[in-house]
């Protein structure tokens, strides 16, 4: 399985093969939000619902660039894309003939990350590294005991914080790929790193097999990014 990464709004080598995941990492500042008319009314209303202008603009930029990216892969103009949501709110392309085009997105402060696949469930999460005051409590609340121990046993404070975000983005990428959000209990699965590869371990309650998934995680500037895809 190939992860292909692009750090600007230009075409990755096409077509989108069934064993490839195309990843785009874009700066909000590089997206022209004057292109707002390509958004549908639901997207415009969602943007307007944010209290602060910067959050409105970030939402607009996220969905404007998504529409342009999808038009790289389908013979539709950006404003023609339509979307549906599942019971947990995960969006999907609903245009006939293009439902094979699956995507997921995430944003944190100034950067937006997209993952696009050909008929593969995918999740992506990006988080800016930041100080967490009560890291111990957060680890015990949101991670498995093994993951929490692997973080809290680290002596260096910065390394400890950074490792938390690695686990957190991995977990987010998995639950987003499953399309079930936080209805999946965070403690019912964990990640281990073996020979530089991340492995997912699921408890029986999740009705899933970790060997069916592949994950990567890496640092980008002051951000941590993880992608999970069903093989």
C-alpha positions, 0 to 999 in steps of 0.5 A: 500500500502506497502513501503519496504525500503532496504539500500544495494544491496540485495534482498528485500522479493520477490515476488513483490506484486501489492500493494508493492513498493520496495525502494533501497537507495544505496551509489555510493561508494558501487557499482562496476563500473568495471562491466561496460560491462553489460551496452549497447552502449547507456548507455556507450555513455551517461556516456561518454558525462559527462564532469567530471569523477565523473559524468561519474562514478555516471551515470555508477554506477546508471545504473549498479545497476539498471540492477542488481536490475531488475534481482532480479525480472526477469529471465534475466541476468543484460546485457539482460535488454532493455529499451524504453523511452516515448516522455518525456524521461522516461525510461521503461523496454521493454523486453517481459514478463517483461513490468509489472516491472516498476521503477524510479530512482534518485540520489544526490551526493553520494546516488542513490534511486530506486523505483520498482513496479508491474504495478504501475506508480511510481516516486522517488526523492532524494535531499541533503539538501543544502543552497539556497541563494534566497529561497523566489524567488525559492518558488514563482517560483516553488511552489504553493502560499499555499506551498510557504507561508507554507515555508516562514512563518517559522522563523527558517532558517534551518527548512525553507530550509528543508521544501522546499526540502520536497515539492520539492521532493514530486513535483518531485516524482509526475511529474516523476511518470506521466512520463511527466517531467516539461511539468506539470506546478509545480504551478498547483498542491500542497501538504498538510499534514493531520494527518501525511499523504501527500495529492495531490491536482490537478487543473483541467488542469492536468486531474488527481485526487489526491486521486488516489495517495499515497506519503511518504517522509522521511529524510535519513542522510543529504538527503530528499527522496519522493516517489509517486505511483498511487494507 
